[in-house]
């Protein structure tokens, strides 16, 4: 894809910051607007309201957008991210988004995404609490790395993570690690966090057994999270899921399902006994959460060139 503009810290592009590149997107531009971002660390907080934008980096760990904003510093979670994406039809590839805040600083987002039909491919998201905030519409993540501590994948969207590495980092003090905090407030909303064909593991700096780690907890009353055909390491506590503080009533209205998973953390015999956590999940139960059925991905993902699995895996093995 030929870039419309190039951003480079070294000065060999039209702009040295993404903020300047975004500010100068032509109002009357037709079609997809492609911004190439060369390797470098970009300490920015950029909000992009435009739609049909493509951001192309030089690779994970090479093109890095970094924020240090956090709740304790007075920043709302929706604006603390290094990049905030509000438009539709985003395509983002080969970029790291990081929030460098100390884990004691409460909520600190690396990236916020809200637009419909957003795709992230070969990207990386690093933080502690609330690393990745996905809050609306259809969102697809493929072959990405996401790491954090508390609720580090959260929001309310039709979100699918496929072939991603989901990593628990070391928290501080008495913090407890939770992978997801899904925020569905209406049982009729077609939203969920779907984890499909992923690796759920400990980050290299995590001390095994130091703190319990869970697949998720219910942020809102109708929280829904599906973990299917994924490899779950022994970092996950046998109980699997954690109560949201002060909200035992969510036990009855949440929807947590596990299907076809492998690895030592996938054993469901000791999972929490909540009415909303389905104990016996069949393929028919989770068929609605595949790429084709949940986000209609077979209709719009092919145009991005990103590989995807439209339905279930034929074979799944965990090493």
N, C-alpha and C positions, 0 to 999 in steps of 0.2 A: 504494500500500500504506500503510495507516494504521499508524503506529509505536506500539508498546507503551510505549516510553520515548524521551526525547530527551536526548542528551548535547550540552552547549554550553559552550564556554569562557567565554562571556559571562554565563552564569548564568541564561539564559532557558529552561532545560530542567530535568528532574528531577535530572540529574547533571552534574558538570563534568568527569568522567573516564570513560573506557570501563571501567576497572577497577571502579569503583563500580557502574556499570550491570550489569556481568556478575555481580558478587558478589551482586546483589539480584534476579537472575532467579528467579522463583518455582519451587520444586522441582516442584510439581504442574502446571506450565503445559502445556497441550495445544496441539499444532499449532506453527506457525512463530512464533518470537519475534523481533519486528522492533525493531532499535535504530537510530534516526536520529542521525547525528553531524553537527552543524553545522560550518561552516567554522572553521578554526583549526588551530594546530600543537599536537599532543598528544605530549608527550615522555613516553611510557609504554612499559612492557614488560608486555604483557597476555597471559596464557594462558587460552584458552577451551576448557573440556572439554565443554561442553554441545553437543548436536546440535540441528538445525533452527533455526539462528540466521541472521538476515539483518542485514547491516550496510549501511546506506545513507548515503553521504556527500553533500556538496554539489558534488563534482566533483574531478577530478585537479588537483592544485596548490592546492586550496582546503581540503579536509579531509585533513590530513597527520598520519600516525603516524610518529614518529621515534625511532630508537634510536641509541645510540653504542657499544653493547656489541661487543666483538670478541675474537678468540682471544688476542691479545697482552695483553689486559686481564684474561684469566682466565675468559672465558665460552665454554662449549661452543656449537657452532654451532646446536644444537637449542633453545637458550634465548636466543640473542643477538638474535633478531628483535624488532621493535617489537610485533608481534602473532604469537602462536603458536596455530594452530587445530588442535584434536585431535578434535573431534566430527564427525559426519556431517551431510550436507545443509546445507552453508554456502552462502549466497548473498551476495556482496560486490560492491557497485557504487559507482562514483564516489569512490574513495579512493586516496590516495597513501601508499605504505609506503616508508620511507627509512631506510637506515643511513648515518649521517653520518661514520663512521670514516674516517680517512685511509687511502688505498690501501696504505700500508706496514704497516698493522696486521693483515695476514693476514685470516683468514676473519671475515666480518661480515655476518650475514644481515639482510635487511629484513623478510621474512615467511617463516614456516614453516607448511606445510599438510600434514596427514596424513589427514583424514577422507574418507570415500567420498562421491561425488557432490557435490564442491565446485565452485562456479562463481564466476568472477571476470570482471566485465564493466565495461569503461571504467575500469579501474584502472591504477595506475602503480607500478612497483617500481624503486627507485633504490639503487644501492650500488656497490661495487667487486668484491671477491672474494666469491663465494657470495651474491649478492643474493637469489635466489629459491630456496628449498629446499622441494621438493615430494617427500614421502617416504611414499608409500603410496596405494593405492586409485585411484579415478577422479577426475581433475581436469580442468576445462575452463576455458580462458582465451580470452576473446573481446574484440578491439579494446582490448588493453592495451598499455602501453609498458613495456618491461623493459630496463634499462641496467646495465652493469657492465664488469668487466675479466676476471678469471680465473674460469672455471667458473661464470659468473653465473646460469645456469639448471641446477640439478643435483638429484640424488636418484634414487629408484627408485619410480616410480608409473606408472599408465596415464594419461599426461599429453598433452593436445592443446592447442597454442597455435594459434589461428585468427585471421587478420586482425590480428595484433599487429605492433608496431614494436619490433624487437630492435636495441638500439643499443650499439655498442662505445664505451667511455669511454677516456680517456687514462690508462694505468698509470704507475707510477714505476719508475725504475731499469731493470733488465734484465727486468722482468716481460713475459710473453707473454700475449696475450688469447686466451681460449677461451670460446666461447658456451655450450657444454654440457659436463656431466660426468655421464653417466648411470651408475647404480650397480647394474645387475642382477647378482645373484650366482648365479642358478639359470637355466639355459636354458629351463626349463619355465614360468617366470613370465611372465604376460602383461602385461609392463611395457615402457615405452619413452618417450622424449621425442619427440613428433611435432610438427613445425613445418609447418603447412599454411597456404598463402595469406598468408604474412607478408612483411614488409619487413626485410631484414637489412642494416643500414646503420651508418654511423659517427655518433656523437653530435656535436653542434655543436662541442664542445671538443676533439675528436680531431684530432691532427696527422697528415694523410695520409702513409703510408709510414714513420711513426716506429717502429712495432713490428708484427710479423706478427700477424695475427688468424686464428683457425681456427674451423670449425664445431663442433668438440668434441674431446674426448679421453676414453679409456676409464678411468673411475674404478674400475670393478670388471671382473671377468673376462668377463662376458657383456653388457657395455655395449651398448645398442641405441638408436640415434638415427636418425630418419627426417626428411629435409627434402624436402618435395614441394610443387610448384606455388607456389613462393615466389620473390620477387625478391631476388637476392643481389648486392649492390653490390661494387665492386672493393676494398672493405676486406678481403675474404677472401683469404688467401694461396692461390696456385694449388694447393698441396699439399692444401688443404682440411681435413685432420685431423692431429692431433698425438699423438705417443706419450706415454703416461703414464710418468713417470720410473721406470726400473728394471723395467719390465714388458713386454718385447718379446713375451712369450708371449700377451698379449692380442690380438695381431694375428690369431691364428687363431680366436679364439672370439667376438670382438665382431661386431656387425651394424650397419653404417653404410650407409644407402641414400639416394640422391638421385634424385628423379624429377620430370620436367616443370618444372624451375626455369628462370628467366630472369634476365637481367642479366649484367653483365660478370664477376661472380664465380662464375657458374654453370657455366663451362666445366670439364668433368671430365677433359680430356685429360692434364693434369699432376697429377692427384690421386695420393695415396700408393698404392702397389701392395701392399696388404695382403690376405691371403686372406679376411678378414672384411668387407672393403669391396666390396660388389657393384659390378661394373663396368658391367653391362648390367641395368638395372632396368626391368621392365615394369609396366604398370598392374595386372596380376594379382598381382605381387609385393607391392605396397603397398596393395592393396584392403583388406586386413585392418586397416589403420591409419586408415581413415576413421572419422568420428564414429559412424556407425551400427554398424560392425563391431567397432571397438576398445573403445569405452566404452558401447556400447548407448545412445548419446545420444538416439536418436529415441524412446526409451521414457520418458526422464525430463527431458530438457532443455526440451521444450515447456512444461511446467508453470512454468518459471522466467521465461518471456517473453523470453529472450535469443535473438537470431537465431543461427543456425548453419547451416553447410553440411553436410548429412548424408553426402554422397559426394564425388566429384571435382568440381572446377570445370569448367564447360562451356567457358569461354574464360578465358585468363589473359594479361594483358599487363603488361609492366614499362615504366615511364617513365624 
